[in-house]
């Protein structure tokens, strides 16, 4: 099972924070926001869609932690490339997600 599938299952199993279909007023669903998170962080979205994804992450209590995890992971990768070490809590969180994904295979 891919990391995205694990995260989708996690978000589906948590209690809803907004409309039943998880759509927000700007029209970006949780699934769409999670699918676009890498393009968003890379600055590869058009102004309008980038603003909508940003608004979703700012408003959605379910998706915001995933954005923060992705930002932390990218920071850890940059530090590792410079020879710095990963914070133990981030390392543990990433390993837990990877172990769960491997166990589902």
C-alpha positions in Angstrom: 0.0 0.0 0.0 1.4 3.4 -1.0 2.0 6.2 1.5 -0.9 8.1 -0.2 -3.2 5.2 0.4 -2.3 5.0 4.1 -2.9 8.7 4.4 -6.2 8.5 2.6 -7.3 5.7 4.9 -6.2 7.8 7.9 -8.2 10.8 6.8 -11.3 8.7 5.9 -11.2 7.1 9.3 -11.0 10.3 11.3 -14.2 12.2 12.2 -15.4 14.8 9.6 -14.6 18.4 10.4 -16.8 19.9 7.7 -19.3 19.0 4.9 -19.9 15.2 4.4 -18.1 15.2 1.0 -15.2 17.2 2.6 -15.6 20.0 0.1 -14.8 23.5 1.2 -16.3 26.7 -0.1 -13.4 27.2 -2.5 -14.1 23.9 -4.1 -11.0 22.0 -3.1 -11.8 18.6 -1.4 -9.4 17.0 1.1 -8.5 14.4 -1.4 -7.7 17.1 -4.0 -5.6 19.1 -1.5 -3.6 16.0 -0.5 -3.1 15.1 -4.2 -1.8 18.6 -5.0 0.3 19.1 -1.9 3.6 18.4 -3.6 2.8 20.7 -6.6 1.7 23.4 -4.0 4.9 23.1 -2.0 7.0 23.2 -5.2 5.2 26.4 -6.3 3.9 24.7 -9.5 0.2 25.5 -9.2 -1.4 28.4 -11.0 -2.2 31.4 -8.8 -5.9 30.6 -8.4 -5.5 26.9 -7.7 -2.5 27.5 -5.5 -4.5 30.1 -3.5 -7.4 27.6 -3.2 -5.1 24.8 -2.0 -3.4 27.2 0.5 -6.9 28.3 1.8 -7.9 24.6 2.2 -4.8 23.8 4.3 -5.3 26.9 6.4 -9.0 26.0 7.1 -9.0 22.2 7.2 -7.9 20.7 10.6 -7.7 17.3 9.0 -5.3 18.2 6.2 -3.1 20.9 7.8 -1.1 18.3 9.8 -0.3 16.5 6.6 1.0 19.8 5.0 3.2 20.3 8.1 4.5 16.8 7.9 5.4 17.3 4.2 7.1 20.6 5.0 9.0 19.0 7.9 10.0 16.0 5.7 11.3 18.3 3.0 13.3 20.3 5.5 14.8 17.1 6.9 15.8 16.1 3.4 17.5 19.4 2.8 19.3 19.1 6.1 20.4 15.5 5.3 21.8 16.7 2.0 23.8 19.2 4.0 25.0 16.5 6.4 22.6 17.5 9.3 20.7 15.0 11.2 16.9 14.5 11.3 15.0 15.3 14.5 14.1 12.1 16.3 10.4 12.8 16.4 10.2 13.4 12.6 12.2 10.2 12.0 9.9 8.2 14.2 6.8 9.6 12.5 8.1 8.8 9.0 9.2 5.3 10.0 5.8 4.6 11.6 4.0 5.6 8.4 6.4 3.5 6.3 6.0 0.5 8.6 2.3 0.7 8.4 2.4 0.9 4.6 4.7 -2.1 4.4 2.5 -4.1 6.8 -0.5 -3.5 4.5 1.2 -5.2 1.6 
